């Protein structure tokens, strides 16, 4: 059975390198002196997000094996962060489940086969806390696996992709792999933006209607990147490591954002019945306007099901990988500074009335919170 050895890790390959986690992982690897090859679907986006880094960019996706095979030669560790998830309702036919199965499950299986054939024997796979489930209010650890019937389409695809890793390890005793399970990731470099970045932008634009009865586990993507590297160096074969960050309520999130931005947050509490009504109205609007609705009925169902099921136990990752989490205010301030530097906020007329407050807040020295 192959066990990790840090002396053998010099050359890393990262899938999903322009994603929130992927681009922060690339930066963390380069900072540690590793040679990095970054897989991206858009060269222009990769060159913009990874500007100034000594990184080889390979254009393609995880099914482009003619491109991947030569690029994976001599790679010491493969970090798989690429995944497909539906983050909005568009009113289009289909529920995206088939595409999630094709990319997240079947694509992972094909990537593993391709990497193994190219000589790669070490993998760190990005899973999700969506594969876990426990009683409300209790701490959830890596042993508390979610049944597929209790998962949405994305959660099902992640449960199945984890199973792909387990089955591959069972068939290939010379392969080493660990799985990292992040919570809801925030961080700079969120160019999508992901739902986390969109949440921050919508807060600034005062588009969030009120405080929903929802809870989350929030984590900085840079902290997740650090844990993924530690998992490659010190993780145990076939093990899962939770790196979910902090449990917060929706009200807590607004408090953090108000403190960091200086912009007043919503104060009205929304009962769950009203949350579902707003979600349904958004889906109707999406069908009529043909524009995506980020808050939709599936999001509302997820909030209701997962409420107070976001207390995650990090003791295993702390003990074996040395996980730590930076202050969430610091994360949010860095998110805002990145959007400001990239010009996302400068010309946004919807935040013009709060411009002075935001500028003053971002210029303040960081405080630990």
C-alpha positions as CSV (number, residue, x, y, z in Angstrom):
1,X,0.0,0.0,0.0
2,X,1.4,3.4,-1.0
3,X,1.8,5.9,1.7
4,X,2.6,9.6,1.1
5,X,6.1,11.0,1.2
6,X,6.6,14.8,1.0
7,X,10.1,14.3,-0.5
8,X,8.4,13.0,-3.7
9,X,6.0,15.9,-4.2
10,X,7.5,18.4,-6.6
11,X,5.2,18.5,-9.6
12,X,1.4,19.1,-9.2
13,X,-1.5,19.1,-11.6
14,X,-4.7,21.0,-10.8
15,X,-8.0,20.5,-12.5
16,X,-10.6,23.3,-12.3
17,X,-7.7,25.8,-12.0
18,X,-9.8,28.9,-12.7
19,X,-12.5,28.0,-10.1
20,X,-12.5,29.6,-6.6
21,X,-10.7,26.7,-5.0
22,X,-8.6,25.8,-8.0
23,X,-7.0,29.2,-8.5
24,X,-6.3,29.6,-4.8
25,X,-4.8,26.1,-4.7
26,X,-2.5,26.9,-7.6
27,X,-1.3,30.0,-5.7
28,X,-0.7,28.0,-2.6
29,X,1.3,25.3,-4.4
30,X,3.5,27.9,-6.3
31,X,4.1,29.6,-2.9
32,X,5.5,26.3,-1.6
33,X,7.9,26.0,-4.6
34,X,6.1,23.3,-6.5
35,X,5.9,23.1,-10.3
36,X,2.3,23.4,-11.3
37,X,0.3,22.6,-14.4
38,X,-3.2,24.1,-14.4
39,X,-6.1,22.6,-16.4
40,X,-8.5,25.3,-17.6
41,X,-11.3,25.4,-20.2
42,X,-10.4,29.0,-21.1
43,X,-6.8,30.2,-21.6
44,X,-7.8,33.8,-21.4
45,X,-9.5,33.3,-18.0
46,X,-6.6,31.3,-16.7
47,X,-4.0,33.9,-17.8
48,X,-6.0,36.6,-16.1
49,X,-6.6,34.8,-12.8
50,X,-3.1,33.3,-12.6
51,X,-1.2,36.3,-14.0
52,X,2.4,36.5,-12.9
53,X,2.6,32.9,-11.7
54,X,5.1,30.5,-13.1
55,X,2.4,28.0,-14.1
56,X,1.9,25.9,-17.2
57,X,-1.6,26.3,-18.5
58,X,-3.2,23.4,-20.3
59,X,-6.5,24.2,-22.1
60,X,-9.2,21.5,-22.0
61,X,-11.4,19.6,-19.7
62,X,-11.2,16.4,-17.7
63,X,-12.4,14.3,-20.7
64,X,-9.7,15.7,-23.1
65,X,-7.4,12.7,-22.6
66,X,-5.3,13.4,-25.7
67,X,-4.4,16.6,-24.0
68,X,-4.2,15.2,-20.4
69,X,-2.0,12.1,-21.0
70,X,1.2,14.0,-21.9
71,X,0.5,16.8,-19.4
72,X,0.1,14.2,-16.6
73,X,3.5,12.6,-17.3
74,X,5.8,12.9,-14.3
75,X,3.1,14.4,-12.1
76,X,3.6,13.6,-8.4
77,X,0.1,14.6,-7.2
78,X,-3.2,15.3,-9.0
79,X,-5.5,17.7,-7.3
80,X,-9.0,17.3,-8.6
81,X,-11.1,20.4,-7.9
82,X,-13.2,20.5,-11.2
83,X,-16.9,19.8,-10.8
84,X,-20.2,20.9,-12.3
85,X,-23.0,22.3,-10.2
86,X,-26.2,24.1,-11.0
87,X,-26.2,27.4,-9.1
88,X,-29.2,29.0,-10.7
89,X,-32.7,28.3,-12.1
90,X,-33.0,29.2,-15.8
91,X,-36.4,27.8,-16.6
92,X,-34.8,25.6,-19.3
93,X,-35.9,22.0,-19.7
94,X,-34.0,19.4,-17.7
95,X,-32.7,19.5,-14.2
96,X,-29.0,19.2,-14.9
97,X,-28.8,15.8,-13.1
98,X,-27.6,14.1,-16.2
99,X,-24.8,16.6,-16.8
100,X,-23.7,16.3,-13.1
101,X,-23.6,12.5,-13.5
102,X,-21.6,12.8,-16.7
103,X,-19.0,15.3,-15.3
104,X,-18.8,14.7,-11.6
105,X,-19.1,10.9,-11.6
106,X,-18.2,9.5,-15.0
107,X,-15.7,12.3,-15.6
108,X,-13.9,11.5,-12.4
109,X,-13.8,7.8,-13.2
110,X,-12.3,8.6,-16.7
111,X,-9.8,11.1,-15.2
112,X,-8.6,8.5,-12.7
113,X,-8.1,5.9,-15.4
114,X,-6.2,8.4,-17.6
115,X,-4.0,9.7,-14.7
116,X,-3.2,6.2,-13.6
117,X,-2.2,5.2,-17.1
118,X,0.1,8.2,-17.3
119,X,1.8,7.1,-14.1
120,X,0.1,9.3,-11.5
121,X,-0.1,7.5,-8.1
122,X,-1.3,10.2,-5.8
123,X,-4.6,12.1,-5.8
124,X,-6.4,14.6,-3.6
125,X,-10.1,14.7,-4.5
126,X,-12.4,17.6,-3.7
127,X,-15.6,16.1,-2.1
128,X,-18.2,18.1,-0.2
129,X,-20.0,18.3,3.1
130,X,-23.0,17.5,1.0
131,X,-22.1,13.8,1.2
132,X,-22.6,13.9,5.0
133,X,-25.8,14.1,7.1
134,X,-26.7,14.1,10.7
135,X,-29.3,15.0,13.3
136,X,-30.1,18.7,13.8
137,X,-27.8,20.5,16.3
138,X,-25.3,17.6,16.6
139,X,-21.8,17.6,15.4
140,X,-21.3,15.7,12.1
141,X,-18.1,13.8,11.4
142,X,-16.7,11.9,8.4
143,X,-18.5,8.6,9.3
144,X,-22.0,10.1,9.0
145,X,-22.6,9.4,5.3
146,X,-25.7,10.7,3.6
147,X,-28.0,8.4,1.8
148,X,-28.7,9.4,-1.8
149,X,-32.4,9.7,-1.1
150,X,-31.6,12.6,1.2
151,X,-29.5,14.5,-1.3
152,X,-30.2,16.9,-4.1
153,X,-28.8,16.2,-7.6
154,X,-25.4,17.8,-6.8
155,X,-25.1,15.9,-3.5
156,X,-25.9,12.6,-5.3
157,X,-23.2,13.3,-7.8
158,X,-20.7,13.9,-5.1
159,X,-21.7,10.8,-3.2
160,X,-21.2,8.8,-6.4
161,X,-17.9,10.4,-7.3
162,X,-16.6,9.6,-3.8
163,X,-17.6,6.0,-4.4
164,X,-15.6,6.1,-7.7
165,X,-12.5,7.0,-5.6
166,X,-13.2,4.2,-3.1
167,X,-13.7,1.6,-5.8
168,X,-10.6,2.7,-7.7
169,X,-8.5,2.4,-4.6
170,X,-9.9,-1.1,-4.0
171,X,-8.8,-2.2,-7.4
172,X,-5.4,-0.4,-7.4
173,X,-3.5,-1.0,-4.2
174,X,-0.6,1.1,-5.5
175,X,-2.8,4.2,-5.8
176,X,-2.9,6.8,-3.0
177,X,-5.9,9.1,-2.6
178,X,-7.5,11.2,0.1
179,X,-10.7,13.2,0.0
180,X,-11.2,16.7,1.4
181,X,-14.8,17.8,2.3
182,X,-15.2,21.6,2.2
183,X,-18.2,23.6,3.4
184,X,-19.5,26.8,1.7
185,X,-16.4,28.4,0.3
186,X,-15.7,32.1,0.1
187,X,-12.5,33.8,-0.9
188,X,-10.7,36.1,-3.3
189,X,-10.5,35.0,-6.9
190,X,-14.2,34.2,-7.1
191,X,-14.5,35.1,-10.8
192,X,-17.6,33.0,-11.5
193,X,-18.9,34.2,-9.3
194,X,-19.9,31.2,-7.2
195,X,-23.1,31.4,-5.1
196,X,-20.9,32.7,-2.3
197,X,-19.5,35.5,-4.3
198,X,-22.9,36.3,-5.7
199,X,-24.3,36.4,-2.1
200,X,-21.7,39.1,-1.2
201,X,-22.4,41.1,-4.3
202,X,-26.2,40.9,-3.7
203,X,-25.7,42.1,-0.2
204,X,-23.9,45.1,-1.4
205,X,-26.6,45.8,-3.9
206,X,-29.3,45.4,-1.2
207,X,-31.0,42.7,-3.2
208,X,-31.4,40.2,-0.2
209,X,-34.9,40.5,1.1
210,X,-34.4,39.4,4.7
211,X,-33.0,36.9,7.2
212,X,-34.0,33.3,6.3
213,X,-34.1,30.5,8.9
214,X,-31.0,28.9,7.4
215,X,-27.6,27.8,8.7
216,X,-24.3,27.2,6.9
217,X,-20.7,26.1,7.4
218,X,-18.5,28.8,5.8
219,X,-14.8,28.4,5.0
220,X,-12.1,30.4,3.2
221,X,-11.1,28.7,0.0
222,X,-7.4,29.4,0.9
223,X,-7.8,27.4,4.1
224,X,-9.3,24.5,2.0
225,X,-6.3,24.8,-0.4
226,X,-3.9,24.5,2.5
227,X,-5.7,21.4,3.8
228,X,-5.6,19.8,0.4
229,X,-1.8,20.2,0.2
230,X,-1.5,18.8,3.8
231,X,-3.7,15.9,2.7
232,X,-1.2,15.1,-0.1
233,X,1.7,15.2,2.3
234,X,0.3,13.7,5.5
235,X,-3.2,12.4,4.8
236,X,-4.0,8.7,5.0
237,X,-5.0,6.6,2.1
238,X,-8.7,6.5,1.4
239,X,-9.5,8.8,4.3
240,X,-12.0,11.7,4.3
241,X,-11.2,15.0,6.0
242,X,-13.8,17.7,6.8
243,X,-12.7,21.2,6.3
244,X,-16.0,23.0,6.7
245,X,-15.0,26.1,8.7
246,X,-17.6,27.7,11.0
247,X,-21.3,27.2,11.6
248,X,-23.2,30.4,11.1
249,X,-26.8,31.4,10.7
250,X,-28.1,33.7,7.9
251,X,-28.2,36.5,10.5
252,X,-24.6,35.8,11.4
253,X,-23.6,36.2,7.8
254,X,-25.4,39.5,7.5
255,X,-23.7,40.7,10.8
256,X,-20.2,39.8,9.3
257,X,-21.0,41.6,6.0
258,X,-22.4,44.7,7.7
259,X,-19.3,44.9,9.9
260,X,-16.9,44.5,7.0
261,X,-18.7,46.7,4.4
262,X,-20.4,49.3,6.5
263,X,-23.5,48.6,4.5
264,X,-26.7,48.0,6.6
265,X,-27.9,44.4,6.3
266,X,-31.5,43.2,6.1
267,X,-33.3,43.2,9.5
268,X,-36.6,41.5,8.6
269,X,-36.9,37.8,9.6
270,X,-38.5,35.7,6.9
271,X,-40.5,32.6,7.9
272,X,-39.8,29.5,5.8
273,X,-43.2,29.7,4.1
274,X,-42.3,33.2,2.8
275,X,-38.9,31.9,1.7
276,X,-40.6,29.2,-0.5
277,X,-43.0,31.9,-1.9
278,X,-40.1,34.1,-2.9
279,X,-38.3,31.1,-4.4
280,X,-41.4,30.2,-6.5
281,X,-41.8,33.8,-7.6
282,X,-38.1,33.9,-8.7
283,X,-38.7,30.8,-10.8
284,X,-41.6,32.4,-12.5
285,X,-39.6,35.5,-13.2
286,X,-36.7,33.3,-14.6
287,X,-39.1,31.7,-17.1
288,X,-40.6,35.0,-18.2
289,X,-37.3,37.0,-18.3
290,X,-35.1,34.1,-19.5
291,X,-32.6,35.3,-16.9
292,X,-31.2,33.0,-14.2
293,X,-32.7,33.1,-10.6
294,X,-29.9,32.3,-8.1
295,X,-32.5,31.9,-5.3
296,X,-34.9,29.2,-6.4
297,X,-37.2,26.5,-5.1
298,X,-34.3,23.9,-4.8
299,X,-32.3,26.4,-2.8
300,X,-35.3,26.9,-0.5
301,X,-35.7,23.1,0.0
302,X,-32.0,22.8,0.7
303,X,-32.2,25.6,3.3
304,X,-35.1,23.9,5.0
305,X,-33.5,20.4,5.0
306,X,-30.0,21.5,6.1
307,X,-31.0,24.0,8.8
308,X,-28.9,23.4,11.9
309,X,-27.2,20.5,10.2
310,X,-24.0,22.5,9.7
311,X,-22.1,21.8,12.9
312,X,-19.1,19.8,11.5
313,X,-16.4,18.1,13.5
314,X,-12.9,19.1,12.3
315,X,-11.0,17.1,14.9
316,X,-9.7,14.5,12.5
317,X,-8.3,17.2,10.1
318,X,-6.9,19.1,13.0
319,X,-5.2,16.1,14.5
320,X,-3.8,14.7,11.2
321,X,-3.4,17.7,8.9
322,X,-3.2,20.7,11.2
323,X,-6.3,22.5,9.9
324,X,-6.9,26.0,11.0
325,X,-9.4,28.7,9.9
326,X,-8.7,32.4,9.4
327,X,-11.2,34.9,10.8
328,X,-14.3,35.1,8.6
329,X,-14.2,38.9,8.6
330,X,-10.8,38.7,7.0
331,X,-12.1,36.4,4.3
332,X,-15.0,38.7,3.5
333,X,-12.7,41.8,3.4
334,X,-10.3,40.0,1.0
335,X,-13.3,39.0,-1.2
336,X,-14.4,42.6,-1.4
337,X,-10.8,43.9,-2.0
338,X,-10.5,41.4,-4.9
339,X,-13.7,42.5,-6.5
340,X,-12.7,46.1,-6.1
341,X,-9.2,45.5,-7.6
342,X,-10.8,43.7,-10.5
343,X,-13.2,46.5,-11.2
344,X,-16.4,44.7,-10.2
345,X,-17.5,47.3,-7.7
346,X,-16.0,50.5,-9.3
347,X,-18.7,51.0,-11.9
348,X,-21.6,49.2,-10.2
349,X,-24.3,51.9,-10.0
350,X,-26.4,49.7,-7.7
351,X,-23.9,50.3,-4.8
352,X,-23.2,53.9,-5.6
353,X,-25.2,55.2,-2.5
354,X,-23.0,53.0,-0.3
355,X,-19.7,53.7,-2.1
356,X,-18.2,56.0,0.6
357,X,-19.0,53.5,3.4
358,X,-17.5,50.6,1.5
359,X,-14.4,52.5,0.6
360,X,-13.8,53.6,4.2
361,X,-14.4,50.1,5.4
362,X,-12.0,48.5,3.0
363,X,-9.3,51.0,3.9
364,X,-9.5,50.2,7.6
365,X,-6.8,47.9,9.0
366,X,-7.8,44.2,9.4
367,X,-9.2,43.2,12.7
368,X,-9.4,39.6,14.0
369,X,-13.0,38.5,14.4
